[in-house]
Amino acid sequence: MTNNLIANSRLYNQMIAGSLHHTPEQVVKKMGAMQAQDYMQAVWAIGLRSPATKLADIERAIADRKIILTWTLRGTLHFVPAEDVKWMLQLSAPRLASQTKRRMAELGLDDQTLERCRKIIVDVLKGGKQMDRSVLLQLIEEEGIYSGNQRGYHMLWNSAYQGLICFGPMNGKQQTIVLLEEWVPDCRELSYEQSLQELALRYFTARGLATVQDFAWWAGITLTDARRGLESVKKELQSTDINGNEHWMSNHRVVSADEESGIYLLPGFDEYILGYKDRSAVLEPETAPLIVPGNNGVFLPMIVVGGQVIGTWKRSIKKKGIEIVIHPFRELGNAEEAVFKAAERYAAFIGLPILNFSVSSTLT
């Protein structure tokens, strides 16, 4: 059941609504971690929360080592603050290693093979080298280790969770890989309890109103650990009971259910949806499958009006500009002009004009 109080609180706390002038690294720091397996969607997730930010600003922050792209929470790629990458990896790695043991065995990636891969990777990257993923995997192949059939992906994944590598700056349209110790030599060191506390505070501050079950799902930790983290930061949070479930958020701002929240074009995989186990407050159950067609795990870019997901959108980037097609789940009516303005904001972020803007006539 949709809930305007929850929706508005999340829009404002996630800096989607009422966003101030933040740098890319400030956005990522407040959010804690931002899902990023689709690079162009993920950079827009940052830009959306910082109106003055352009794509080039985010890529500069990556190149300047202020934000890091790597596998972290739930075994998924995220943007994380540079100073926090190591403790997040240490929090996630043991549980993920246990969960993926069977898959590694299916791929024939035993401990000895993975150790060989890690040694090759370190040897070829040391000295500050930045290497495209495809080139790195080819070098592993040349050492007699087959990287096809998803083996290469899991080799890199394993090396990331060992704290060895992360993604560096873009090389044209290709992502480079670097040694984490060389790329970010100075990282915070936290105990497991301190990590739970830090992550809980970031989560509920940036994503409230949310439940402890939401936090456990997002962080990829047990419900017991999620409760420990929440318990350690309760003094800095406020709670409210909604439909029998305790929801938590920051003490600093109270948002009303009828506060004007605006109209936005969100990227696919945005934290507004992916940040929660229960998404029913902002997404009707009957339309939820439409943002993940075929239940294939790929979340489409979304249109949000009044805090609710009311459609999807698609953009095609051409040399001279962008073509944007809106796919609403219902008639847009008076909202169509505001949706166009939201599209203009995206175009300004990319740095290209809108060549064509259209609304699909087929409503679901």
ZASEMAR-464641 format. One record per residue (C-alpha): residue number from 1; residue in three letters; x, y, z. Coordinates in nm, 2 decimals, decimal comma. Example, Ala and Ser with C-alpha at 12.3 -4.5 7.8 and 13.67 -1.06 7.14 Angstrom:
2
ATOM rotor drentor east north up
ATOM 1 Ala 1,23 -0,45 0,78 .
ATOM 2 Ser 1,37 -0,11 0,71 .
This chain:
364
ATOM rotor drentor east north up
ATOM 1 Met 0,00 0,00 0,00 .
ATOM 2 Thr 0,15 0,33 -0,10 .
ATOM 3 Asn 0,22 0,58 0,18 .
ATOM 4 Asn 0,28 0,95 0,11 .
ATOM 5 Leu 0,46 1,01 0,45 .
ATOM 6 Ile 0,71 0,73 0,37 .
ATOM 7 Ala 0,75 0,84 0,01 .
ATOM 8 Asn 0,81 1,21 0,09 .
ATOM 9 Ser 1,05 1,13 0,38 .
ATOM 10 Arg 1,26 0,91 0,14 .
ATOM 11 Leu 1,26 1,17 -0,14 .
ATOM 12 Tyr 1,39 1,44 0,09 .
ATOM 13 Asn 1,63 1,23 0,30 .
ATOM 14 Gln 1,78 1,08 -0,02 .
ATOM 15 Met 1,83 1,43 -0,15 .
ATOM 16 Ile 1,61 1,37 -0,45 .
ATOM 17 Ala 1,37 1,64 -0,34 .
ATOM 18 Gly 1,50 1,97 -0,19 .
ATOM 19 Ser 1,85 1,89 -0,29 .
ATOM 20 Leu 2,12 2,15 -0,22 .
ATOM 21 His 2,45 2,21 -0,40 .
ATOM 22 His 2,64 1,90 -0,31 .
ATOM 23 Thr 2,96 1,77 -0,47 .
ATOM 24 Pro 2,96 1,41 -0,60 .
ATOM 25 Glu 3,16 1,29 -0,30 .
ATOM 26 Gln 2,93 1,46 -0,05 .
ATOM 27 Val 2,63 1,28 -0,21 .
ATOM 28 Val 2,80 0,94 -0,20 .
ATOM 29 Lys 2,92 1,00 0,16 .
ATOM 30 Lys 2,57 1,08 0,29 .
ATOM 31 Met 2,42 0,78 0,10 .
ATOM 32 Gly 2,69 0,55 0,23 .
ATOM 33 Ala 2,69 0,33 -0,08 .
ATOM 34 Met 2,50 0,37 -0,41 .
ATOM 35 Gln 2,42 0,07 -0,63 .
ATOM 36 Ala 2,62 0,10 -0,95 .
ATOM 37 Gln 2,62 -0,21 -1,18 .
ATOM 38 Asp 2,51 0,01 -1,47 .
ATOM 39 Tyr 2,76 0,29 -1,49 .
ATOM 40 Met 2,56 0,55 -1,68 .
ATOM 41 Gln 2,26 0,49 -1,46 .
ATOM 42 Ala 2,47 0,51 -1,15 .
ATOM 43 Val 2,64 0,84 -1,24 .
ATOM 44 Trp 2,29 0,99 -1,30 .
ATOM 45 Ala 2,19 0,87 -0,95 .
ATOM 46 Ile 2,46 1,10 -0,81 .
ATOM 47 Gly 2,38 1,38 -1,05 .
ATOM 48 Leu 2,01 1,37 -0,97 .
ATOM 49 Arg 2,09 1,44 -0,60 .
ATOM 50 Ser 2,32 1,73 -0,69 .
ATOM 51 Pro 2,15 1,97 -0,93 .
ATOM 52 Ala 2,46 2,16 -1,04 .
ATOM 53 Thr 2,67 1,85 -1,10 .
ATOM 54 Lys 2,75 1,73 -1,45 .
ATOM 55 Leu 2,87 1,40 -1,58 .
ATOM 56 Ala 3,22 1,53 -1,61 .
ATOM 57 Asp 3,22 1,64 -1,24 .
ATOM 58 Ile 3,15 1,28 -1,13 .
ATOM 59 Glu 3,41 1,13 -1,36 .
ATOM 60 Arg 3,66 1,39 -1,22 .
ATOM 61 Ala 3,57 1,28 -0,86 .
ATOM 62 Ile 3,64 0,92 -0,97 .
ATOM 63 Ala 3,97 1,01 -1,13 .
ATOM 64 Asp 4,07 1,22 -0,82 .
ATOM 65 Arg 4,00 0,91 -0,60 .
ATOM 66 Lys 3,72 1,08 -0,40 .
ATOM 67 Ile 3,46 0,81 -0,48 .
ATOM 68 Ile 3,53 0,45 -0,55 .
ATOM 69 Leu 3,35 0,20 -0,77 .
ATOM 70 Thr 3,38 -0,16 -0,65 .
ATOM 71 Trp 3,19 -0,46 -0,54 .
ATOM 72 Thr 3,07 -0,43 -0,19 .
ATOM 73 Leu 2,73 -0,46 -0,01 .
ATOM 74 Arg 2,53 -0,77 -0,12 .
ATOM 75 Gly 2,80 -0,87 -0,37 .
ATOM 76 Thr 2,70 -0,59 -0,60 .
ATOM 77 Leu 2,89 -0,30 -0,76 .
ATOM 78 His 2,85 0,03 -0,56 .
ATOM 79 Phe 2,99 0,38 -0,55 .
ATOM 80 Val 3,13 0,43 -0,20 .
ATOM 81 Pro 3,34 0,70 -0,03 .
ATOM 82 Ala 3,71 0,65 -0,08 .
ATOM 83 Glu 3,79 0,66 0,29 .
ATOM 84 Asp 3,52 0,39 0,37 .
ATOM 85 Val 3,59 0,13 0,11 .
ATOM 86 Lys 3,80 -0,11 0,32 .
ATOM 87 Trp 3,58 -0,14 0,62 .
ATOM 88 Met 3,28 -0,19 0,39 .
ATOM 89 Leu 3,47 -0,47 0,22 .
ATOM 90 Gln 3,56 -0,63 0,55 .
ATOM 91 Leu 3,20 -0,61 0,67 .
ATOM 92 Ser 3,07 -0,78 0,35 .
ATOM 93 Ala 3,34 -1,03 0,25 .
ATOM 94 Pro 3,31 -1,32 0,50 .
ATOM 95 Arg 2,94 -1,36 0,45 .
ATOM 96 Leu 2,96 -1,33 0,07 .
ATOM 97 Ala 3,25 -1,58 0,06 .
ATOM 98 Ser 3,03 -1,84 0,23 .
ATOM 99 Gln 2,73 -1,76 0,01 .
ATOM 100 Thr 2,93 -1,79 -0,32 .
ATOM 101 Lys 3,14 -2,10 -0,23 .
ATOM 102 Arg 2,91 -2,33 -0,43 .
ATOM 103 Arg 2,91 -2,10 -0,74 .
ATOM 104 Met 3,29 -2,08 -0,73 .
ATOM 105 Ala 3,31 -2,46 -0,72 .
ATOM 106 Glu 3,07 -2,49 -1,02 .
ATOM 107 Leu 3,30 -2,26 -1,22 .
ATOM 108 Gly 3,61 -2,46 -1,12 .
ATOM 109 Leu 3,75 -2,17 -0,93 .
ATOM 110 Asp 3,91 -2,34 -0,63 .
ATOM 111 Asp 4,13 -2,16 -0,37 .
ATOM 112 Gln 4,45 -2,25 -0,56 .
ATOM 113 Thr 4,32 -2,11 -0,89 .
ATOM 114 Leu 4,19 -1,79 -0,73 .
ATOM 115 Glu 4,53 -1,74 -0,56 .
ATOM 116 Arg 4,70 -1,77 -0,89 .
ATOM 117 Cys 4,46 -1,51 -1,04 .
ATOM 118 Arg 4,52 -1,27 -0,76 .
ATOM 119 Lys 4,90 -1,30 -0,79 .
ATOM 120 Ile 4,88 -1,24 -1,17 .
ATOM 121 Ile 4,65 -0,93 -1,11 .
ATOM 122 Val 4,88 -0,78 -0,85 .
ATOM 123 Asp 5,19 -0,84 -1,06 .
ATOM 124 Val 5,06 -0,67 -1,37 .
ATOM 125 Leu 4,89 -0,38 -1,19 .
ATOM 126 Lys 5,15 -0,28 -0,94 .
ATOM 127 Gly 5,33 0,04 -0,99 .
ATOM 128 Gly 5,02 0,25 -1,04 .
ATOM 129 Lys 4,90 0,08 -1,37 .
ATOM 130 Gln 4,54 0,13 -1,49 .
ATOM 131 Met 4,42 -0,16 -1,71 .
ATOM 132 Asp 4,10 -0,22 -1,90 .
ATOM 133 Arg 3,91 -0,52 -1,77 .
ATOM 134 Ser 3,93 -0,70 -2,11 .
ATOM 135 Val 4,31 -0,65 -2,12 .
ATOM 136 Leu 4,35 -0,78 -1,77 .
ATOM 137 Leu 4,15 -1,09 -1,83 .
ATOM 138 Gln 4,35 -1,16 -2,15 .
ATOM 139 Leu 4,67 -1,15 -1,95 .
ATOM 140 Ile 4,52 -1,40 -1,71 .
ATOM 141 Glu 4,42 -1,62 -2,01 .
ATOM 142 Glu 4,78 -1,61 -2,13 .
ATOM 143 Glu 4,89 -1,76 -1,80 .
ATOM 144 Gly 4,67 -2,06 -1,88 .
ATOM 145 Ile 4,36 -1,97 -1,68 .
ATOM 146 Tyr 4,04 -1,98 -1,87 .
ATOM 147 Ser 3,83 -1,66 -1,81 .
ATOM 148 Gly 3,52 -1,74 -2,01 .
ATOM 149 Asn 3,18 -1,87 -1,89 .
ATOM 150 Gln 3,17 -1,59 -1,62 .
ATOM 151 Arg 3,49 -1,72 -1,46 .
ATOM 152 Gly 3,67 -1,39 -1,54 .
ATOM 153 Tyr 3,40 -1,19 -1,37 .
ATOM 154 His 3,42 -1,40 -1,05 .
ATOM 155 Met 3,80 -1,38 -1,06 .
ATOM 156 Leu 3,78 -1,00 -1,04 .
ATOM 157 Trp 3,50 -1,02 -0,79 .
ATOM 158 Asn 3,70 -1,24 -0,56 .
ATOM 159 Ser 4,01 -1,01 -0,59 .
ATOM 160 Ala 3,79 -0,71 -0,50 .
ATOM 161 Tyr 3,66 -0,88 -0,19 .
ATOM 162 Gln 4,02 -0,97 -0,09 .
ATOM 163 Gly 4,08 -0,59 -0,09 .
ATOM 164 Leu 4,32 -0,61 -0,38 .
ATOM 165 Ile 4,15 -0,42 -0,67 .
ATOM 166 Cys 3,88 -0,16 -0,75 .
ATOM 167 Phe 3,78 0,03 -1,06 .
ATOM 168 Gly 3,98 0,33 -1,16 .
ATOM 169 Pro 3,89 0,61 -1,41 .
ATOM 170 Met 3,72 0,55 -1,74 .
ATOM 171 Asn 3,95 0,49 -2,05 .
ATOM 172 Gly 3,71 0,61 -2,32 .
ATOM 173 Lys 3,41 0,39 -2,27 .
ATOM 174 Gln 3,60 0,12 -2,09 .
ATOM 175 Gln 3,64 0,09 -1,71 .
ATOM 176 Thr 3,99 0,04 -1,58 .
ATOM 177 Ile 4,10 -0,17 -1,29 .
ATOM 178 Val 4,36 -0,05 -1,04 .
ATOM 179 Leu 4,52 -0,19 -0,72 .
ATOM 180 Leu 4,32 -0,06 -0,42 .
ATOM 181 Glu 4,62 -0,01 -0,19 .
ATOM 182 Glu 4,79 0,21 -0,45 .
ATOM 183 Trp 4,47 0,39 -0,55 .
ATOM 184 Val 4,34 0,46 -0,20 .
ATOM 185 Pro 4,63 0,42 0,04 .
ATOM 186 Asp 4,46 0,60 0,33 .
ATOM 187 Cys 4,13 0,43 0,45 .
ATOM 188 Arg 3,95 0,43 0,78 .
ATOM 189 Glu 3,99 0,12 0,99 .
ATOM 190 Leu 3,68 0,01 1,19 .
ATOM 191 Ser 3,60 -0,29 1,40 .
ATOM 192 Tyr 3,30 -0,50 1,30 .
ATOM 193 Glu 3,08 -0,33 1,57 .
ATOM 194 Gln 3,19 0,01 1,46 .
ATOM 195 Ser 3,12 -0,08 1,10 .
ATOM 196 Leu 2,76 -0,19 1,19 .
ATOM 197 Gln 2,71 0,14 1,37 .
ATOM 198 Glu 2,85 0,35 1,09 .
ATOM 199 Leu 2,65 0,18 0,83 .
ATOM 200 Ala 2,32 0,19 1,03 .
ATOM 201 Leu 2,36 0,56 1,09 .
ATOM 202 Arg 2,43 0,63 0,72 .
ATOM 203 Tyr 2,14 0,41 0,61 .
ATOM 204 Phe 1,86 0,55 0,83 .
ATOM 205 Thr 1,98 0,91 0,79 .
ATOM 206 Ala 1,98 0,89 0,41 .
ATOM 207 Arg 1,70 0,65 0,35 .
ATOM 208 Gly 1,44 0,70 0,63 .
ATOM 209 Leu 1,17 0,62 0,69 .
ATOM 210 Ala 1,28 0,26 0,68 .
ATOM 211 Thr 1,26 -0,06 0,89 .
ATOM 212 Val 1,53 -0,27 1,03 .
ATOM 213 Gln 1,43 -0,54 0,78 .
ATOM 214 Asp 1,50 -0,29 0,50 .
ATOM 215 Phe 1,84 -0,21 0,65 .
ATOM 216 Ala 1,93 -0,58 0,68 .
ATOM 217 Trp 1,84 -0,64 0,31 .
ATOM 218 Trp 2,02 -0,34 0,18 .
ATOM 219 Ala 2,34 -0,40 0,38 .
ATOM 220 Gly 2,34 -0,78 0,30 .
ATOM 221 Ile 2,37 -0,86 0,67 .
ATOM 222 Thr 2,17 -1,08 0,91 .
ATOM 223 Leu 1,87 -0,93 1,09 .
ATOM 224 Thr 2,05 -0,99 1,42 .
ATOM 225 Asp 2,34 -0,77 1,30 .
ATOM 226 Ala 2,11 -0,51 1,16 .
ATOM 227 Arg 1,93 -0,48 1,50 .
ATOM 228 Arg 2,27 -0,44 1,67 .
ATOM 229 Gly 2,36 -0,16 1,43 .
ATOM 230 Leu 2,03 0,01 1,48 .
ATOM 231 Glu 2,04 -0,02 1,86 .
ATOM 232 Ser 2,38 0,15 1,86 .
ATOM 233 Val 2,24 0,47 1,68 .
ATOM 234 Lys 1,89 0,50 1,81 .
ATOM 235 Lys 1,97 0,81 2,01 .
ATOM 236 Glu 2,04 0,99 1,68 .
ATOM 237 Leu 1,72 0,87 1,52 .
ATOM 238 Gln 1,35 0,91 1,56 .
ATOM 239 Ser 1,08 0,64 1,50 .
ATOM 240 Thr 0,72 0,61 1,40 .
ATOM 241 Asp 0,48 0,32 1,38 .
ATOM 242 Ile 0,33 0,27 1,04 .
ATOM 243 Asn 0,08 -0,02 0,99 .
ATOM 244 Gly 0,23 -0,20 1,29 .
ATOM 245 Asn 0,60 -0,17 1,17 .
ATOM 246 Glu 0,85 0,06 1,34 .
ATOM 247 His 1,01 0,30 1,09 .
ATOM 248 Trp 1,33 0,50 1,16 .
ATOM 249 Met 1,48 0,82 1,02 .
ATOM 250 Ser 1,71 1,10 1,12 .
ATOM 251 Asn 1,63 1,34 1,40 .
ATOM 252 His 1,72 1,64 1,19 .
ATOM 253 Arg 1,42 1,68 0,95 .
ATOM 254 Val 1,05 1,59 0,97 .
ATOM 255 Val 0,87 1,57 0,64 .
ATOM 256 Ser 0,49 1,59 0,62 .
ATOM 257 Ala 0,28 1,35 0,40 .
ATOM 258 Asp 0,13 1,65 0,20 .
ATOM 259 Glu 0,46 1,83 0,14 .
ATOM 260 Glu 0,52 1,90 -0,23 .
ATOM 261 Ser 0,79 1,66 -0,36 .
ATOM 262 Gly 0,82 1,72 -0,73 .
ATOM 263 Ile 0,86 1,51 -1,04 .
ATOM 264 Tyr 1,17 1,32 -1,13 .
ATOM 265 Leu 1,33 1,09 -1,38 .
ATOM 266 Leu 1,52 0,84 -1,17 .
ATOM 267 Pro 1,79 0,61 -1,31 .
ATOM 268 Gly 1,75 0,23 -1,32 .
ATOM 269 Phe 1,86 0,06 -1,00 .
ATOM 270 Asp 1,81 0,38 -0,80 .
ATOM 271 Glu 1,84 0,37 -0,42 .
ATOM 272 Tyr 1,48 0,50 -0,40 .
ATOM 273 Ile 1,38 0,15 -0,50 .
ATOM 274 Leu 1,68 -0,07 -0,44 .
ATOM 275 Gly 1,74 0,08 -0,09 .
ATOM 276 Tyr 1,45 -0,12 0,06 .
ATOM 277 Lys 1,33 -0,47 0,10 .
ATOM 278 Asp 0,97 -0,35 0,11 .
ATOM 279 Arg 0,90 -0,10 -0,18 .
ATOM 280 Ser 0,52 -0,10 -0,15 .
ATOM 281 Ala 0,51 0,25 -0,01 .
ATOM 282 Val 0,62 0,40 -0,34 .
ATOM 283 Leu 0,53 0,13 -0,59 .
ATOM 284 Glu 0,19 -0,03 -0,64 .
ATOM 285 Pro 0,22 -0,41 -0,64 .
ATOM 286 Glu 0,05 -0,45 -0,98 .
ATOM 287 Thr 0,30 -0,21 -1,15 .
ATOM 288 Ala 0,61 -0,34 -0,97 .
ATOM 289 Pro 0,68 -0,61 -1,24 .
ATOM 290 Leu 0,68 -0,33 -1,51 .
ATOM 291 Ile 1,00 -0,18 -1,38 .
ATOM 292 Val 1,17 -0,53 -1,39 .
ATOM 293 Pro 1,03 -0,68 -1,71 .
ATOM 294 Gly 1,05 -1,06 -1,71 .
ATOM 295 Asn 1,18 -1,05 -1,35 .
ATOM 296 Asn 1,53 -1,05 -1,50 .
ATOM 297 Gly 1,69 -0,84 -1,23 .
ATOM 298 Val 1,74 -0,53 -1,45 .
ATOM 299 Phe 1,55 -0,23 -1,30 .
ATOM 300 Leu 1,44 0,02 -1,56 .
ATOM 301 Pro 1,47 0,40 -1,52 .
ATOM 302 Met 1,16 0,53 -1,34 .
ATOM 303 Ile 0,93 0,83 -1,34 .
ATOM 304 Val 0,83 0,95 -1,00 .
ATOM 305 Val 0,54 1,18 -0,95 .
ATOM 306 Gly 0,43 1,28 -0,59 .
ATOM 307 Gly 0,66 1,02 -0,45 .
ATOM 308 Gln 0,51 0,73 -0,65 .
ATOM 309 Val 0,66 0,54 -0,94 .
ATOM 310 Ile 0,42 0,60 -1,22 .
ATOM 311 Gly 0,61 0,49 -1,53 .
ATOM 312 Thr 0,95 0,42 -1,69 .
ATOM 313 Trp 1,16 0,61 -1,94 .
ATOM 314 Lys 1,42 0,53 -2,20 .
ATOM 315 Arg 1,69 0,75 -2,34 .
ATOM 316 Ser 1,90 0,70 -2,66 .
ATOM 317 Ile 2,22 0,90 -2,67 .
ATOM 318 Lys 2,32 1,02 -3,02 .
ATOM 319 Lys 2,61 1,23 -3,14 .
ATOM 320 Lys 2,41 1,54 -3,16 .
ATOM 321 Gly 2,17 1,49 -2,87 .
ATOM 322 Ile 1,94 1,27 -2,67 .
ATOM 323 Glu 1,61 1,10 -2,76 .
ATOM 324 Ile 1,38 1,03 -2,46 .
ATOM 325 Val 1,07 0,82 -2,46 .
ATOM 326 Ile 0,83 0,82 -2,16 .
ATOM 327 His 0,63 0,50 -2,08 .
ATOM 328 Pro 0,37 0,60 -1,82 .
ATOM 329 Phe 0,15 0,35 -1,64 .
ATOM 330 Arg -0,14 0,60 -1,64 .
ATOM 331 Glu -0,23 0,93 -1,82 .
ATOM 332 Leu 0,02 1,20 -1,73 .
ATOM 333 Gly -0,23 1,49 -1,77 .
ATOM 334 Asn -0,09 1,81 -1,63 .
ATOM 335 Ala 0,23 1,64 -1,52 .
ATOM 336 Glu 0,36 1,60 -1,88 .
ATOM 337 Glu 0,52 1,94 -1,89 .
ATOM 338 Ala 0,70 1,88 -1,56 .
ATOM 339 Val 0,82 1,54 -1,69 .
ATOM 340 Phe 0,97 1,72 -1,99 .
ATOM 341 Lys 1,15 1,96 -1,76 .
ATOM 342 Ala 1,29 1,66 -1,56 .
ATOM 343 Ala 1,41 1,53 -1,89 .
ATOM 344 Glu 1,58 1,86 -1,97 .
ATOM 345 Arg 1,76 1,83 -1,64 .
ATOM 346 Tyr 1,89 1,49 -1,74 .
ATOM 347 Ala 2,00 1,63 -2,08 .
ATOM 348 Ala 2,19 1,91 -1,90 .
ATOM 349 Phe 2,37 1,66 -1,68 .
ATOM 350 Ile 2,48 1,47 -1,99 .
ATOM 351 Gly 2,57 1,79 -2,17 .
ATOM 352 Leu 2,36 1,73 -2,48 .
ATOM 353 Pro 2,03 1,88 -2,61 .
ATOM 354 Ile 1,70 1,68 -2,63 .
ATOM 355 Leu 1,65 1,59 -3,00 .
ATOM 356 Asn 1,32 1,42 -2,94 .
ATOM 357 Phe 1,08 1,38 -2,65 .
ATOM 358 Ser 0,78 1,15 -2,68 .
ATOM 359 Val 0,52 0,99 -2,45 .
ATOM 360 Ser 0,43 0,63 -2,54 .
ATOM 361 Ser 0,06 0,61 -2,62 .
ATOM 362 Thr 0,04 0,25 -2,49 .
ATOM 363 Leu -0,06 0,26 -2,12 .
ATOM 364 Thr -0,03 -0,06 -1,92 .
